[in-house]
């Protein structure tokens, strides 16, 4: 079975939120990068990240919209 790899496109909203969250003292960019890589490789997140849909009625997979 081939593992899909999704392309990451940063939205303006995400960039603004990232700018805000980077000011937090406990922000760890390495952890964020790790999660983004897991999601882009279509892998499940570890339990500590509370893997869930952001909106049950959404057409998104695991909170990440994707186009193939």
N, C-alpha and C positions, 0 to 999 in steps of 0.2 A: 504494500500500500504506500503510495507516494504522499509525502508530507507537504501540504500546501504552505506557501509562504506569501503573506499578504504585504502589500506596499503600505507604508505608513505615510499619511498626509496630515500635517499639522494644520488645524483650523485656526483662525484668528482668535476664536474664543478660548481654545486650548492654550495658545501662546500667552494670552492675557492672564489666564488662571495660573499658568506655570510661573509667570513673572511674580504674581502675588504670593504663591506658595513657597517660592524660593527664599522669601524673607523670613520664613519660619525657622526657628533655631534647630528643630529636630528633622528638617527636610534632608533626605538622603537621595541625591541624584542617581547614585548607583542602583539603588533599589527600584526607582522609577524606570530606569533603563532596562533592568532585568525583567520587569513586568511587561514592558512594551515589547521586548524581544520574545517573551513567551507567547504573548497574544498574536504577534505577527507570524509566528511559526505554528499557529493554530494548536497550541498546547493548552492543557488545563492549568489553571493557577493553583499553587499550593493552598492548603486549607487556611493558612494565616491571612491570606488576602481576601477571604470571604467571596469567592467566585459566585456571581449572581447576575441576573439580567437587571438592567437599570430601570426598564419600564416593561411590564409584562405584555403590553399591547404593541410594543415596538417591533419593527421588522429587523431588528438588529440581533446579532449573535453575541452574547456575552457583553453587551453594552458597546460593542465596536461595530460600526457600520462598515461594510466591506463590499467591494465590487470585484467581480472576477473577469 
